[in-house]
Amino acid sequence: MTDKEKNRIAELRWEIERKEKRAKLEPKLISILPKNSFEFLSFEESDSFQSKTDDWPNDKWKENLYFQTEIENTLIIENIIKNFLDLITDSELYIFLMNYNFGLIKISKEKLSDNWIDLIEIDQDEIYLFNPKSTEFICIEKTEEIISGRENEGPKWIYEITYSNNELKEKCKSTTHNNV
């Protein structure tokens, strides 16, 4: 078998896997959102858009491109999300669910604001929020970790936001509280 044939088989397998992941996710989304409130972008659209976005920060810890808070402090996260959404001039944004990594989903800013916790619970890891007219993103993760600067307290369930760059972090900072 030639390399070209092997690559084609790999592409077909990946396409099948993506379709399966999308099919598994759709009923879960419908359980929290009206069917007409979200749209799956085509694989081609998703791939094209994602190829142009910022890379994951090289060292988010050194660059301080993260924010952590205990899981009970949702207001802080909501403020950061609101600030990010305010940067988007359209009424919709793109989201990416890490454990359903088939592509992007278009969703209204309002539905995202109302359902971000449920979306993270569906994914059981993290979601990325993208401005359709920009390369920047924020990633919101639910994880059990030791909070930076509070290592003596041991692991806690937290939300952690990662910013794709420092300029975005400055625009999105919560005016409610600082990093815990």
VMD Tcl script that builds the backbone (N, CA, C; Angstrom):
set m [mol new atoms 540]
animate dup $m
set s [atomselect $m all]
$s set {name element resname resid chain x y z} {
  {N N MET 1 A 0.848 -1.170 0.000}
  {CA C MET 1 A 0.000 0.000 0.000}
  {C C MET 1 A 0.900 1.241 0.000}
  {N N THR 2 A 0.547 2.191 -0.817}
  {CA C THR 2 A 1.351 3.413 -0.925}
  {C C THR 2 A 1.041 4.355 0.245}
  {N N ASP 3 A 1.917 5.321 0.442}
  {CA C ASP 3 A 1.683 6.324 1.487}
  {C C ASP 3 A 0.404 7.104 1.206}
  {N N LYS 4 A 0.155 7.366 -0.060}
  {CA C LYS 4 A -1.053 8.099 -0.441}
  {C C LYS 4 A -2.300 7.305 -0.045}
  {N N GLU 5 A -2.290 6.010 -0.284}
  {CA C GLU 5 A -3.427 5.157 0.085}
  {C C GLU 5 A -3.578 5.078 1.608}
  {N N LYS 6 A -2.468 4.965 2.312}
  {CA C LYS 6 A -2.510 4.931 3.780}
  {C C LYS 6 A -3.086 6.235 4.340}
  {N N ASN 7 A -2.657 7.339 3.763}
  {CA C ASN 7 A -3.172 8.637 4.206}
  {C C ASN 7 A -4.664 8.766 3.942}
  {N N ARG 8 A -5.095 8.259 2.804}
  {CA C ARG 8 A -6.528 8.323 2.464}
  {C C ARG 8 A -7.342 7.484 3.441}
  {N N ILE 9 A -6.852 6.316 3.795}
  {CA C ILE 9 A -7.542 5.468 4.773}
  {C C ILE 9 A -7.609 6.178 6.127}
  {N N ALA 10 A -6.514 6.798 6.532}
  {CA C ALA 10 A -6.493 7.539 7.798}
  {C C ALA 10 A -7.502 8.690 7.769}
  {N N GLU 11 A -7.586 9.392 6.650}
  {CA C GLU 11 A -8.555 10.482 6.503}
  {C C GLU 11 A -9.984 9.969 6.618}
  {N N LEU 12 A -10.270 8.848 5.959}
  {CA C LEU 12 A -11.614 8.272 6.015}
  {C C LEU 12 A -11.965 7.811 7.428}
  {N N ARG 13 A -11.017 7.208 8.122}
  {CA C ARG 13 A -11.255 6.785 9.513}
  {C C ARG 13 A -11.551 7.992 10.403}
  {N N TRP 14 A -10.778 9.056 10.236}
  {CA C TRP 14 A -10.974 10.263 11.027}
  {C C TRP 14 A -12.342 10.875 10.735}
  {N N GLU 15 A -12.759 10.866 9.484}
  {CA C GLU 15 A -14.079 11.396 9.131}
  {C C GLU 15 A -15.185 10.568 9.783}
  {N N ILE 16 A -15.044 9.253 9.780}
  {CA C ILE 16 A -16.025 8.379 10.433}
  {C C ILE 16 A -16.059 8.659 11.934}
  {N N GLU 17 A -14.887 8.782 12.543}
  {CA C GLU 17 A -14.813 9.062 13.984}
  {C C GLU 17 A -15.465 10.403 14.315}
  {N N ARG 18 A -15.236 11.402 13.483}
  {CA C ARG 18 A -15.837 12.713 13.711}
  {C C ARG 18 A -17.359 12.635 13.636}
  {N N LYS 19 A -17.872 11.923 12.653}
  {CA C LYS 19 A -19.323 11.781 12.513}
  {C C LYS 19 A -19.917 11.053 13.713}
  {N N GLU 20 A -19.216 10.037 14.205}
  {CA C GLU 20 A -19.686 9.304 15.384}
  {C C GLU 20 A -19.719 10.206 16.615}
  {N N LYS 21 A -18.686 10.999 16.804}
  {CA C LYS 21 A -18.636 11.908 17.955}
  {C C LYS 21 A -19.753 12.944 17.870}
  {N N ARG 22 A -19.976 13.480 16.684}
  {CA C ARG 22 A -21.051 14.461 16.514}
  {C C ARG 22 A -22.407 13.823 16.796}
  {N N ALA 23 A -22.597 12.590 16.325}
  {CA C ALA 23 A -23.861 11.886 16.555}
  {C C ALA 23 A -24.087 11.604 18.044}
  {N N LYS 24 A -23.027 11.338 18.787}
  {CA C LYS 24 A -23.155 11.110 20.233}
  {C C LYS 24 A -23.437 12.413 20.981}
  {N N LEU 25 A -22.871 13.498 20.505}
  {CA C LEU 25 A -23.034 14.777 21.192}
  {C C LEU 25 A -24.399 15.410 20.948}
  {N N GLU 26 A -24.930 15.280 19.764}
  {CA C GLU 26 A -26.162 15.999 19.417}
  {C C GLU 26 A -27.304 15.763 20.405}
  {N N PRO 27 A -27.635 14.511 20.783}
  {CA C PRO 27 A -28.737 14.344 21.745}
  {C C PRO 27 A -28.438 14.964 23.114}
  {N N LYS 28 A -27.176 14.998 23.491}
  {CA C LYS 28 A -26.812 15.625 24.765}
  {C C LYS 28 A -27.025 17.135 24.695}
  {N N LEU 29 A -26.681 17.732 23.559}
  {CA C LEU 29 A -26.920 19.163 23.393}
  {C C LEU 29 A -28.415 19.466 23.385}
  {N N ILE 30 A -29.170 18.622 22.698}
  {CA C ILE 30 A -30.618 18.823 22.620}
  {C C ILE 30 A -31.265 18.701 24.002}
  {N N SER 31 A -30.640 17.971 24.903}
  {CA C SER 31 A -31.196 17.839 26.257}
  {C C SER 31 A -31.089 19.142 27.055}
  {N N ILE 32 A -30.217 20.067 26.639}
  {CA C ILE 32 A -30.085 21.340 27.358}
  {C C ILE 32 A -30.386 22.564 26.495}
  {N N LEU 33 A -30.415 22.385 25.174}
  {CA C LEU 33 A -30.605 23.502 24.251}
  {C C LEU 33 A -31.671 23.163 23.219}
  {N N PRO 34 A -32.464 24.149 22.801}
  {CA C PRO 34 A -33.360 23.892 21.676}
  {C C PRO 34 A -32.536 23.532 20.434}
  {N N LYS 35 A -33.037 22.596 19.645}
  {CA C LYS 35 A -32.292 22.118 18.475}
  {C C LYS 35 A -31.903 23.246 17.524}
  {N N ASN 36 A -32.754 24.247 17.412}
  {CA C ASN 36 A -32.467 25.345 16.472}
  {C C ASN 36 A -31.526 26.406 17.058}
  {N N SER 37 A -30.997 26.172 18.261}
  {CA C SER 37 A -30.138 27.182 18.888}
  {C C SER 37 A -28.643 26.905 18.710}
  {N N PHE 38 A -28.320 25.827 18.026}
  {CA C PHE 38 A -26.915 25.537 17.743}
  {C C PHE 38 A -26.809 24.908 16.367}
  {N N GLU 39 A -25.610 24.979 15.811}
  {CA C GLU 39 A -25.365 24.435 14.474}
  {C C GLU 39 A -23.945 23.890 14.422}
  {N N PHE 40 A -23.809 22.697 13.881}
  {CA C PHE 40 A -22.478 22.128 13.687}
  {C C PHE 40 A -21.878 22.724 12.420}
  {N N LEU 41 A -20.699 23.288 12.534}
  {CA C LEU 41 A -20.000 23.730 11.337}
  {C C LEU 41 A -19.523 22.496 10.579}
  {N N SER 42 A -19.383 22.624 9.273}
  {CA C SER 42 A -18.848 21.502 8.504}
  {C C SER 42 A -17.426 21.230 8.978}
  {N N PHE 43 A -16.956 20.030 8.731}
  {CA C PHE 43 A -15.587 19.693 9.112}
  {C C PHE 43 A -14.595 20.622 8.414}
  {N N GLU 44 A -14.889 20.951 7.167}
  {CA C GLU 44 A -13.997 21.827 6.412}
  {C C GLU 44 A -13.955 23.224 7.027}
  {N N GLU 45 A -15.142 23.767 7.366}
  {CA C GLU 45 A -15.187 25.089 8.003}
  {C C GLU 45 A -14.449 25.078 9.340}
  {N N SER 46 A -14.690 24.045 10.125}
  {CA C SER 46 A -14.038 23.924 11.435}
  {C C SER 46 A -12.527 23.870 11.297}
  {N N ASP 47 A -12.067 23.003 10.411}
  {CA C ASP 47 A -10.621 22.843 10.233}
  {C C ASP 47 A -9.975 24.133 9.739}
  {N N SER 48 A -10.629 24.793 8.804}
  {CA C SER 48 A -10.089 26.035 8.257}
  {C C SER 48 A -9.998 27.102 9.345}
  {N N PHE 49 A -11.069 27.258 10.113}
  {CA C PHE 49 A -11.066 28.268 11.173}
  {C C PHE 49 A -10.012 27.949 12.228}
  {N N GLN 50 A -9.993 26.711 12.694}
  {CA C GLN 50 A -9.071 26.343 13.770}
  {C C GLN 50 A -7.605 26.434 13.345}
  {N N SER 51 A -7.339 26.257 12.071}
  {CA C SER 51 A -5.947 26.357 11.609}
  {C C SER 51 A -5.423 27.788 11.700}
  {N N LYS 52 A -6.335 28.748 11.828}
  {CA C LYS 52 A -5.949 30.160 11.880}
  {C C LYS 52 A -5.966 30.737 13.296}
  {N N THR 53 A -6.419 29.973 14.278}
  {CA C THR 53 A -6.527 30.505 15.636}
  {C C THR 53 A -5.180 30.492 16.345}
  {N N ASP 54 A -5.138 31.220 17.445}
  {CA C ASP 54 A -3.931 31.235 18.271}
  {C C ASP 54 A -3.585 29.819 18.700}
  {N N ASP 55 A -2.295 29.563 18.852}
  {CA C ASP 55 A -1.854 28.299 19.436}
  {C C ASP 55 A -2.089 28.338 20.938}
  {N N TRP 56 A -2.082 27.158 21.549}
  {CA C TRP 56 A -2.130 27.077 23.000}
  {C C TRP 56 A -0.886 27.790 23.536}
  {N N PRO 57 A -1.026 28.573 24.610}
  {CA C PRO 57 A 0.151 29.290 25.134}
  {C C PRO 57 A 1.316 28.349 25.434}
  {N N ASN 58 A 2.520 28.782 25.082}
  {CA C ASN 58 A 3.714 27.963 25.320}
  {C C ASN 58 A 3.897 27.642 26.791}
  {N N ASP 59 A 3.737 28.626 27.644}
  {CA C ASP 59 A 3.879 28.408 29.080}
  {C C ASP 59 A 2.891 29.303 29.812}
  {N N LYS 60 A 1.659 28.834 29.903}
  {CA C LYS 60 A 0.616 29.656 30.514}
  {C C LYS 60 A 0.932 29.985 31.965}
  {N N TRP 61 A 1.704 29.140 32.629}
  {CA C TRP 61 A 2.030 29.374 34.042}
  {C C TRP 61 A 3.005 30.537 34.174}
  {N N LYS 62 A 4.082 30.513 33.408}
  {CA C LYS 62 A 5.066 31.601 33.465}
  {C C LYS 62 A 4.471 32.909 32.955}
  {N N GLU 63 A 3.658 32.803 31.912}
  {CA C GLU 63 A 3.068 33.992 31.299}
  {C C GLU 63 A 1.818 34.460 32.043}
  {N N ASN 64 A 1.392 33.698 33.053}
  {CA C ASN 64 A 0.214 34.029 33.855}
  {C C ASN 64 A -1.042 34.193 32.981}
  {N N LEU 65 A -1.221 33.267 32.051}
  {CA C LEU 65 A -2.370 33.306 31.140}
  {C C LEU 65 A -3.488 32.377 31.608}
  {N N TYR 66 A -3.703 32.336 32.891}
  {CA C TYR 66 A -4.738 31.469 33.433}
  {C C TYR 66 A -5.427 32.175 34.597}
  {N N PHE 67 A -6.583 31.661 34.943}
  {CA C PHE 67 A -7.331 32.133 36.100}
  {C C PHE 67 A -7.957 30.907 36.736}
  {N N GLN 68 A -7.828 30.775 38.032}
  {CA C GLN 68 A -8.402 29.641 38.748}
  {C C GLN 68 A -9.333 30.147 39.842}
  {N N THR 69 A -10.434 29.432 40.031}
  {CA C THR 69 A -11.322 29.731 41.147}
  {C C THR 69 A -12.051 28.461 41.552}
  {N N GLU 70 A -12.426 28.409 42.814}
  {CA C GLU 70 A -13.167 27.250 43.296}
  {C C GLU 70 A -14.486 27.155 42.553}
  {N N ILE 71 A -14.959 25.942 42.432}
  {CA C ILE 71 A -16.119 25.651 41.591}
  {C C ILE 71 A -17.378 26.406 42.028}
  {N N GLU 72 A -17.436 26.772 43.284}
  {CA C GLU 72 A -18.609 27.493 43.790}
  {C C GLU 72 A -18.654 28.938 43.301}
  {N N ASN 73 A -17.532 29.475 42.876}
  {CA C ASN 73 A -17.437 30.884 42.497}
  {C C ASN 73 A -17.759 31.109 41.021}
  {N N THR 74 A -18.944 30.698 40.614}
  {CA C THR 74 A -19.301 30.796 39.194}
  {C C THR 74 A -19.439 32.238 38.716}
  {N N LEU 75 A -19.776 33.160 39.604}
  {CA C LEU 75 A -19.953 34.555 39.194}
  {C C LEU 75 A -18.682 35.124 38.568}
  {N N ILE 76 A -17.536 34.759 39.113}
  {CA C ILE 76 A -16.266 35.245 38.570}
  {C C ILE 76 A -16.091 34.751 37.133}
  {N N ILE 77 A -16.368 33.470 36.921}
  {CA C ILE 77 A -16.243 32.886 35.580}
  {C C ILE 77 A -17.267 33.519 34.642}
  {N N GLU 78 A -18.491 33.703 35.126}
  {CA C GLU 78 A -19.521 34.338 34.302}
  {C C GLU 78 A -19.094 35.739 33.864}
  {N N ASN 79 A -18.446 36.483 34.747}
  {CA C ASN 79 A -17.970 37.826 34.379}
  {C C ASN 79 A -16.902 37.763 33.295}
  {N N ILE 80 A -15.998 36.810 33.408}
  {CA C ILE 80 A -14.958 36.655 32.383}
  {C C ILE 80 A -15.597 36.266 31.051}
  {N N ILE 81 A -16.545 35.333 31.094}
  {CA C ILE 81 A -17.250 34.932 29.872}
  {C C ILE 81 A -17.974 36.132 29.273}
  {N N LYS 82 A -18.676 36.892 30.105}
  {CA C LYS 82 A -19.394 38.074 29.610}
  {C C LYS 82 A -18.422 39.043 28.932}
  {N N ASN 83 A -17.282 39.286 29.565}
  {CA C ASN 83 A -16.294 40.193 28.969}
  {C C ASN 83 A -15.793 39.661 27.629}
  {N N PHE 84 A -15.596 38.349 27.536}
  {CA C PHE 84 A -15.187 37.752 26.263}
  {C C PHE 84 A -16.300 37.915 25.221}
  {N N LEU 85 A -17.528 37.623 25.615}
  {CA C LEU 85 A -18.651 37.730 24.678}
  {C C LEU 85 A -18.864 39.168 24.219}
  {N N ASP 86 A -18.583 40.126 25.085}
  {CA C ASP 86 A -18.719 41.534 24.699}
  {C C ASP 86 A -17.741 41.928 23.590}
  {N N LEU 87 A -16.671 41.178 23.426}
  {CA C LEU 87 A -15.707 41.441 22.351}
  {C C LEU 87 A -16.218 40.954 20.993}
  {N N ILE 88 A -17.239 40.112 21.011}
  {CA C ILE 88 A -17.780 39.516 19.786}
  {C C ILE 88 A -18.903 40.401 19.271}
  {N N THR 89 A -18.751 40.895 18.057}
  {CA C THR 89 A -19.749 41.817 17.510}
  {C C THR 89 A -20.987 41.097 16.993}
  {N N ASP 90 A -20.859 39.837 16.630}
  {CA C ASP 90 A -22.008 39.062 16.171}
  {C C ASP 90 A -22.793 38.531 17.367}
  {N N SER 91 A -23.921 37.922 17.090}
  {CA C SER 91 A -24.738 37.357 18.169}
  {C C SER 91 A -24.343 35.921 18.501}
  {N N GLU 92 A -23.397 35.365 17.731}
  {CA C GLU 92 A -23.014 33.967 17.929}
  {C C GLU 92 A -21.504 33.837 18.072}
  {N N LEU 93 A -21.107 32.709 18.621}
  {CA C LEU 93 A -19.696 32.376 18.735}
  {C C LEU 93 A -19.532 30.914 18.379}
  {N N TYR 94 A -18.292 30.469 18.325}
  {CA C TYR 94 A -17.990 29.060 18.094}
  {C C TYR 94 A -17.491 28.460 19.398}
  {N N ILE 95 A -17.897 27.218 19.637}
  {CA C ILE 95 A -17.367 26.491 20.785}
  {C C ILE 95 A -16.795 25.159 20.310}
  {N N PHE 96 A -15.884 24.655 21.101}
  {CA C PHE 96 A -15.235 23.374 20.831}
  {C C PHE 96 A -15.216 22.609 22.139}
  {N N LEU 97 A -15.724 21.389 22.126}
  {CA C LEU 97 A -15.719 20.536 23.310}
  {C C LEU 97 A -14.595 19.522 23.170}
  {N N MET 98 A -13.707 19.498 24.122}
  {CA C MET 98 A -12.480 18.707 24.020}
  {C C MET 98 A -12.744 17.216 23.822}
  {N N ASN 99 A -13.674 16.654 24.548}
  {CA C ASN 99 A -13.910 15.214 24.428}
  {C C ASN 99 A -14.797 14.847 23.239}
  {N N TYR 100 A -15.293 15.840 22.545}
  {CA C TYR 100 A -16.045 15.632 21.299}
  {C C TYR 100 A -15.327 16.431 20.219}
  {N N ASN 101 A -14.095 16.098 19.993}
  {CA C ASN 101 A -13.205 16.923 19.169}
  {C C ASN 101 A -13.384 16.699 17.671}
  {N N PHE 102 A -14.622 16.789 17.216}
  {CA C PHE 102 A -14.892 16.612 15.784}
  {C C PHE 102 A -14.886 17.921 15.025}
  {N N GLY 103 A -15.102 19.037 15.719}
  {CA C GLY 103 A -15.184 20.322 15.040}
  {C C GLY 103 A -15.875 21.354 15.902}
  {N N LEU 104 A -16.262 22.442 15.274}
  {CA C LEU 104 A -16.837 23.578 15.989}
  {C C LEU 104 A -18.355 23.578 15.934}
  {N N ILE 105 A -18.936 24.219 16.951}
  {CA C ILE 105 A -20.381 24.369 17.051}
  {C C ILE 105 A -20.670 25.859 17.153}
  {N N LYS 106 A -21.601 26.327 16.340}
  {CA C LYS 106 A -22.036 27.721 16.420}
  {C C LYS 106 A -23.200 27.786 17.409}
  {N N ILE 107 A -23.116 28.728 18.343}
  {CA C ILE 107 A -24.146 28.863 19.373}
  {C C ILE 107 A -24.318 30.345 19.680}
  {N N SER 108 A -25.519 30.729 20.083}
  {CA C SER 108 A -25.737 32.136 20.418}
  {C C SER 108 A -25.014 32.478 21.715}
  {N N LYS 109 A -24.640 33.737 21.818}
  {CA C LYS 109 A -23.970 34.196 23.035}
  {C C LYS 109 A -24.883 33.995 24.244}
  {N N GLU 110 A -26.168 34.249 24.050}
  {CA C GLU 110 A -27.128 34.090 25.149}
  {C C GLU 110 A -27.188 32.642 25.635}
  {N N LYS 111 A -27.268 31.695 24.704}
  {CA C LYS 111 A -27.343 30.275 25.092}
  {C C LYS 111 A -26.052 29.822 25.762}
  {N N LEU 112 A -24.923 30.318 25.282}
  {CA C LEU 112 A -23.656 29.976 25.936}
  {C C LEU 112 A -23.643 30.516 27.363}
  {N N SER 113 A -24.040 31.775 27.541}
  {CA C SER 113 A -24.060 32.377 28.881}
  {C C SER 113 A -24.933 31.587 29.842}
  {N N ASP 114 A -26.061 31.129 29.346}
  {CA C ASP 114 A -27.011 30.403 30.197}
  {C C ASP 114 A -26.617 28.954 30.444}
  {N N ASN 115 A -25.771 28.379 29.593}
  {CA C ASN 115 A -25.538 26.930 29.638}
  {C C ASN 115 A -24.077 26.505 29.701}
  {N N TRP 116 A -23.165 27.397 29.997}
  {CA C TRP 116 A -21.744 27.035 29.972}
  {C C TRP 116 A -21.412 25.925 30.962}
  {N N ILE 117 A -22.029 25.943 32.122}
  {CA C ILE 117 A -21.758 24.884 33.110}
  {C C ILE 117 A -22.224 23.541 32.567}
  {N N ASP 118 A -23.433 23.512 32.001}
  {CA C ASP 118 A -23.959 22.261 31.435}
  {C C ASP 118 A -23.091 21.764 30.281}
  {N N LEU 119 A -22.585 22.670 29.474}
  {CA C LEU 119 A -21.718 22.269 28.362}
  {C C LEU 119 A -20.426 21.638 28.876}
  {N N ILE 120 A -19.867 22.204 29.925}
  {CA C ILE 120 A -18.666 21.599 30.517}
  {C C ILE 120 A -18.999 20.233 31.104}
  {N N GLU 121 A -20.158 20.115 31.749}
  {CA C GLU 121 A -20.563 18.826 32.325}
  {C C GLU 121 A -20.762 17.777 31.230}
  {N N ILE 122 A -21.330 18.172 30.116}
  {CA C ILE 122 A -21.499 17.235 28.998}
  {C C ILE 122 A -20.137 16.755 28.519}
  {N N ASP 123 A -19.201 17.671 28.379}
  {CA C ASP 123 A -17.875 17.299 27.891}
  {C C ASP 123 A -17.052 16.574 28.953}
  {N N GLN 124 A -17.301 16.882 30.198}
  {CA C GLN 124 A -16.573 16.314 31.339}
  {C C GLN 124 A -15.098 16.701 31.339}
  {N N ASP 125 A -14.787 17.834 30.746}
  {CA C ASP 125 A -13.407 18.302 30.763}
  {C C ASP 125 A -13.373 19.808 30.545}
  {N N GLU 126 A -13.350 20.224 29.278}
  {CA C GLU 126 A -13.173 21.643 28.992}
  {C C GLU 126 A -13.831 22.025 27.680}
  {N N ILE 127 A -14.172 23.312 27.604}
  {CA C ILE 127 A -14.712 23.863 26.367}
  {C C ILE 127 A -13.886 25.087 25.974}
  {N N TYR 128 A -13.783 25.282 24.679}
  {CA C TYR 128 A -13.101 26.450 24.122}
  {C C TYR 128 A -14.162 27.379 23.555}
  {N N LEU 129 A -13.981 28.678 23.756}
  {CA C LEU 129 A -14.859 29.690 23.191}
  {C C LEU 129 A -14.049 30.505 22.194}
  {N N PHE 130 A -14.585 30.634 20.982}
  {CA C PHE 130 A -13.896 31.351 19.909}
  {C C PHE 130 A -14.751 32.499 19.400}
  {N N ASN 131 A -14.114 33.632 19.177}
  {CA C ASN 131 A -14.727 34.739 18.472}
  {C C ASN 131 A -14.617 34.414 16.984}
  {N N PRO 132 A -15.739 34.313 16.261}
  {CA C PRO 132 A -15.674 33.948 14.836}
  {C C PRO 132 A -14.867 34.913 13.969}
  {N N LYS 133 A -14.623 36.129 14.475}
  {CA C LYS 133 A -13.885 37.118 13.680}
  {C C LYS 133 A -12.504 37.412 14.257}
  {N N SER 134 A -11.978 36.483 15.029}
  {CA C SER 134 A -10.684 36.702 15.669}
  {C C SER 134 A -9.952 35.371 15.804}
  {N N THR 135 A -8.693 35.445 16.148}
  {CA C THR 135 A -7.906 34.223 16.345}
  {C C THR 135 A -7.832 33.832 17.816}
  {N N GLU 136 A -8.335 34.686 18.696}
  {CA C GLU 136 A -8.211 34.473 20.135}
  {C C GLU 136 A -9.260 33.501 20.664}
  {N N PHE 137 A -8.937 32.899 21.802}
  {CA C PHE 137 A -9.892 32.009 22.464}
  {C C PHE 137 A -9.660 32.022 23.963}
  {N N ILE 138 A -10.694 31.570 24.676}
  {CA C ILE 138 A -10.517 31.197 26.073}
  {C C ILE 138 A -10.956 29.746 26.206}
  {N N CYS 139 A -10.323 29.058 27.119}
  {CA C CYS 139 A -10.652 27.674 27.418}
  {C C CYS 139 A -11.112 27.630 28.869}
  {N N ILE 140 A -12.266 27.006 29.113}
  {CA C ILE 140 A -12.792 26.870 30.470}
  {C C ILE 140 A -12.776 25.396 30.818}
  {N N GLU 141 A -12.057 25.078 31.872}
  {CA C GLU 141 A -11.880 23.683 32.278}
  {C C GLU 141 A -12.389 23.490 33.696}
  {N N LYS 142 A -13.057 22.365 33.915}
  {CA C LYS 142 A -13.416 21.935 35.268}
  {C C LYS 142 A -12.456 20.808 35.618}
  {N N THR 143 A -11.734 20.985 36.719}
  {CA C THR 143 A -10.715 20.005 37.061}
  {C C THR 143 A -10.506 19.970 38.567}
  {N N GLU 144 A -10.001 18.868 39.037}
  {CA C GLU 144 A -9.619 18.782 40.447}
  {C C GLU 144 A -8.117 18.991 40.510}
  {N N GLU 145 A -7.723 20.102 41.088}
  {CA C GLU 145 A -6.309 20.477 41.100}
  {C C GLU 145 A -5.974 21.236 42.357}
  {N N ILE 146 A -4.700 21.409 42.529}
  {CA C ILE 146 A -4.200 22.270 43.590}
  {C C ILE 146 A -4.163 23.683 43.027}
  {N N ILE 147 A -4.744 24.621 43.755}
  {CA C ILE 147 A -4.788 26.003 43.298}
  {C C ILE 147 A -3.409 26.627 43.467}
  {N N SER 148 A -2.946 27.235 42.391}
  {CA C SER 148 A -1.633 27.886 42.401}
  {C C SER 148 A -1.594 28.948 43.503}
  {N N GLY 149 A -0.571 28.864 44.346}
  {CA C GLY 149 A -0.437 29.790 45.461}
  {C C GLY 149 A -1.115 29.316 46.734}
  {N N ARG 150 A -1.901 28.235 46.632}
  {CA C ARG 150 A -2.598 27.680 47.803}
  {C C ARG 150 A -2.354 26.177 47.886}
  {N N GLU 151 A -1.143 25.777 47.595}
  {CA C GLU 151 A -0.781 24.364 47.523}
  {C C GLU 151 A -1.048 23.620 48.829}
  {N N ASN 152 A -0.910 24.312 49.964}
  {CA C ASN 152 A -1.096 23.668 51.265}
  {C C ASN 152 A -2.535 23.214 51.511}
  {N N GLU 153 A -3.494 23.683 50.729}
  {CA C GLU 153 A -4.895 23.305 50.914}
  {C C GLU 153 A -5.245 21.982 50.239}
  {N N GLY 154 A -4.355 21.465 49.418}
  {CA C GLY 154 A -4.630 20.215 48.721}
  {C C GLY 154 A -5.537 20.431 47.522}
  {N N PRO 155 A -5.850 19.331 46.817}
  {CA C PRO 155 A -6.671 19.446 45.605}
  {C C PRO 155 A -8.105 19.893 45.903}
  {N N LYS 156 A -8.649 20.688 45.007}
  {CA C LYS 156 A -10.039 21.156 45.073}
  {C C LYS 156 A -10.611 21.128 43.659}
  {N N TRP 157 A -11.941 21.035 43.580}
  {CA C TRP 157 A -12.586 21.186 42.284}
  {C C TRP 157 A -12.577 22.667 41.941}
  {N N ILE 158 A -12.078 22.967 40.766}
  {CA C ILE 158 A -11.953 24.357 40.333}
  {C C ILE 158 A -12.392 24.508 38.880}
  {N N TYR 159 A -12.662 25.757 38.531}
  {CA C TYR 159 A -12.720 26.151 37.127}
  {C C TYR 159 A -11.409 26.863 36.838}
  {N N GLU 160 A -10.851 26.544 35.696}
  {CA C GLU 160 A -9.625 27.210 35.272}
  {C C GLU 160 A -9.834 27.739 33.862}
  {N N ILE 161 A -9.581 29.008 33.702}
  {CA C ILE 161 A -9.649 29.622 32.373}
  {C C ILE 161 A -8.229 29.810 31.873}
  {N N THR 162 A -8.007 29.435 30.632}
  {CA C THR 162 A -6.745 29.721 29.957}
  {C C THR 162 A -7.046 30.698 28.827}
  {N N TYR 163 A -6.251 31.745 28.755}
  {CA C TYR 163 A -6.381 32.752 27.702}
  {C C TYR 163 A -5.353 32.452 26.622}
  {N N SER 164 A -5.713 32.673 25.382}
  {CA C SER 164 A -4.769 32.384 24.300}
  {C C SER 164 A -3.632 33.398 24.225}
  {N N ASN 165 A -3.834 34.585 24.790}
  {CA C ASN 165 A -2.755 35.583 24.802}
  {C C ASN 165 A -3.018 36.619 25.892}
  {N N ASN 166 A -2.013 37.401 26.205}
  {CA C ASN 166 A -2.101 38.359 27.308}
  {C C ASN 166 A -3.057 39.511 27.013}
  {N N GLU 167 A -3.096 39.953 25.764}
  {CA C GLU 167 A -4.009 41.044 25.401}
  {C C GLU 167 A -5.453 40.634 25.676}
  {N N LEU 168 A -5.802 39.409 25.316}
  {CA C LEU 168 A -7.153 38.916 25.575}
  {C C LEU 168 A -7.404 38.827 27.080}
  {N N LYS 169 A -6.435 38.366 27.815}
  {CA C LYS 169 A -6.588 38.271 29.273}
  {C C LYS 169 A -6.935 39.638 29.860}
  {N N GLU 170 A -6.227 40.666 29.429}
  {CA C GLU 170 A -6.485 42.013 29.955}
  {C C GLU 170 A -7.902 42.480 29.619}
  {N N LYS 171 A -8.394 42.128 28.450}
  {CA C LYS 171 A -9.744 42.526 28.040}
  {C C LYS 171 A -10.827 41.764 28.796}
  {N N CYS 172 A -10.518 40.557 29.213}
  {CA C CYS 172 A -11.538 39.675 29.793}
  {C C CYS 172 A -11.505 39.583 31.308}
  {N N LYS 173 A -10.503 40.144 31.932}
  {CA C LYS 173 A -10.367 40.025 33.385}
  {C C LYS 173 A -11.685 40.308 34.076}
  {N N SER 174 A -11.967 39.504 35.068}
  {CA C SER 174 A -13.148 39.751 35.884}
  {C C SER 174 A -12.883 40.966 36.753}
  {N N THR 175 A -13.824 41.872 36.771}
  {CA C THR 175 A -13.689 43.025 37.656}
  {C C THR 175 A -14.202 42.695 39.053}
  {N N THR 176 A -14.702 41.480 39.220}
  {CA C THR 176 A -15.262 41.070 40.507}
  {C C THR 176 A -14.183 40.676 41.503}
  {N N HIS 177 A -13.257 39.827 41.081}
  {CA C HIS 177 A -12.230 39.305 41.989}
  {C C HIS 177 A -10.954 39.045 41.219}
  {N N ASN 178 A -9.870 38.917 41.936}
  {CA C ASN 178 A -8.605 38.494 41.352}
  {C C ASN 178 A -8.508 36.984 41.404}
  {N N ASN 179 A -7.475 36.459 40.773}
  {CA C ASN 179 A -7.185 35.026 40.811}
  {C C ASN 179 A -7.117 34.561 42.259}
  {N N VAL 180 A -7.760 33.434 42.582}
  {CA C VAL 180 A -7.697 32.913 43.960}
  {C C VAL 180 A -6.399 32.201 44.194}
}
mol reanalyze $m
mol bondsrecalc $m
mol representation Tube
mol addrep $m
